[in-house]
């Protein structure tokens, strides 16, 4: 059962789309297992002036992306980078346990967009199109990912050791 906030953000998502000439772009997910989130950010005076997203996934994934974009706009880069899956879940008045991986993916995609911005600002090229479209596990900052079927932590495997589902 989804909360009213989840349903509202799924049926009427905010900030959907792309930002042309985005200052940072971050993508996580795996189209094979069903959830891919791509965030675009525009930075002005160290704050997120605009955040847009494109999400391929379930209703919870779309609701999470919508909520994260709303939570991030106006925040400093540091504040936006501290948005956690727990805070997203609270803002949505809860998510079913088997959908918690969606909140991890959304927060990770936003952090990747911020990392891309910081890399460009430091003189790098940022994320390449190849890196943004490469399939694979949605990894957190520690290089771990979560099984989309049971939320078990999976590392360096195509099969979840907990539920046995193929995830890549």
C-alpha atoms as one frame of an Amber mdcrd trajectory, in Angstrom:
protein
   0.000   0.000   0.000   1.372   3.389  -0.991   0.865   6.608   0.955  -1.105
   9.526  -0.506   2.187  11.420  -0.994   3.688   8.547  -2.989   0.590   8.354
  -5.165   0.531  12.143  -5.687   4.205  12.208  -6.691   3.672   9.244  -9.007
   0.524  10.514 -10.721   1.626  14.171 -10.775   5.441  14.130 -10.655   7.218
  17.448 -10.290  10.351  18.530 -12.210  10.246  15.871 -14.913  12.481  16.479
 -17.907  15.972  17.539 -18.879  17.942  20.700 -18.291  19.616  21.850 -21.484
  23.305  22.541 -20.796  22.975  21.094 -17.306  25.799  21.871 -14.905  25.777
  18.262 -13.683  24.209  14.970 -14.753  24.011  11.776 -12.709  22.525   8.435
 -13.625  22.143   5.204 -11.698  20.282   1.994 -12.245  19.992  -0.924 -14.548
  17.391  -1.075 -17.331  17.468  -4.878 -17.133  16.114  -4.902 -13.557  13.767
  -2.028 -14.195  14.840   1.205 -12.487  16.994   3.898 -14.088  17.136   7.434
 -12.729  18.881  10.343 -14.395  19.134  13.708 -12.632  20.094  17.062 -14.160
  21.149  20.029 -12.034  21.626  23.745 -12.628  23.812  25.494 -10.037  23.745
  29.216  -9.228  25.783  30.754  -6.399  26.464  27.331  -4.885  22.764  26.418
  -4.707  20.660  24.118  -6.852  18.598  26.553  -8.887  16.918  23.749 -10.827
  16.715  19.971 -10.646  15.039  17.801 -13.254  14.875  14.054 -13.684  13.989
  11.288 -16.080  13.101   7.971 -14.500  12.382   4.613 -16.059  10.832   2.418
 -13.402   7.928   1.655 -11.144   5.579   4.146  -9.517   7.720   4.280  -6.385
  10.818   5.132  -8.436   8.987   8.002 -10.136   7.588   9.261  -6.814  11.044
   9.112  -5.207  12.612  11.056  -8.100   9.885  13.690  -7.902  10.296  14.083
  -4.136  14.102  14.254  -4.285  13.944  16.967  -6.938  11.593  19.001  -4.739
  13.742  18.473  -1.652  16.935  19.521  -3.488  15.899  22.736  -5.236  17.258
  25.752  -3.378  19.670  23.718  -1.261  23.422  24.161  -1.284  25.366  21.401
  -3.008  26.411  20.087   0.399  22.856  20.082   1.756  21.502  18.364  -1.363
  24.290  15.761  -1.193  23.143  14.879   2.317  19.637  13.860   1.240  19.287
  10.263   2.399  16.930   7.467   1.521  15.514   7.685   5.061  14.648  11.376
   4.603  13.041  10.667   1.240  10.993   7.847   2.742   9.864  10.153   5.577
   8.873  12.918   3.138   6.793  10.376   1.201   5.157   9.109   4.424   6.774
   5.719   3.937   7.585   3.216   1.226   7.046  -0.551   1.190  10.224  -2.383
   2.219  10.602  -3.951  -1.226  10.645  -0.437  -2.754  13.276   1.123  -0.487
  15.932   0.518  -3.150  14.201   3.223  -5.205  14.992   5.866  -2.593  18.629
   4.742  -2.583  18.805   5.075  -6.360  17.305   8.553  -6.401  19.622   9.926
  -3.732  22.591   8.284  -5.472  21.644   9.801  -8.846  21.442  13.275  -7.312
  24.854  12.808  -5.656  26.315  11.665  -8.987  24.996  14.836 -10.655  26.676
  16.897  -7.921  29.905  14.903  -8.369  29.698  15.538 -12.124  29.290  19.278
 -11.498  32.236  19.313  -9.069  34.422  17.402 -11.551  33.610  19.877 -14.317
  34.223  22.834 -12.016  37.621  21.389 -11.067  38.595  21.338 -14.737  37.586
  17.793 -15.597  35.164  16.727 -18.265  32.548  15.308 -15.909  30.667  12.115
 -16.621  30.937  10.756 -20.125  27.893   9.729 -22.134  29.267   6.190 -22.024
  29.418   6.214 -18.228  25.901   7.634 -18.022  24.434   4.926 -20.214  26.487
   1.949 -19.063  24.271  -0.759 -17.568  25.137  -2.268 -14.239  24.281  -2.355
 -10.605  23.148   0.821  -8.913  26.003   1.314  -6.489  26.184   3.382  -3.347
  29.216   5.342  -2.155  30.781   2.125  -0.793  30.495   0.289  -4.121  27.597
  -1.861  -2.919  24.239  -2.175  -4.560  20.846  -3.385  -3.463  18.842  -6.201
  -4.989  15.671  -4.683  -6.488  13.671  -7.723  -5.423  14.548  -8.156  -1.745
  16.781  -5.184  -0.763  19.723  -7.423   0.164  23.170  -5.904  -0.334  24.879
  -7.355  -3.402  28.512  -6.857  -4.401  30.229  -8.051  -7.566  27.583 -10.582
  -8.553  24.845 -11.036 -11.128  22.765 -13.153  -8.756  21.382 -12.009  -5.404
  22.774 -14.273  -2.685  19.662 -13.703  -0.598  16.742 -14.355  -2.964  18.578
 -15.917  -5.945  17.159 -13.507  -8.521  19.280 -12.501 -11.502  19.903  -8.761
 -11.182  22.150  -7.916 -14.109
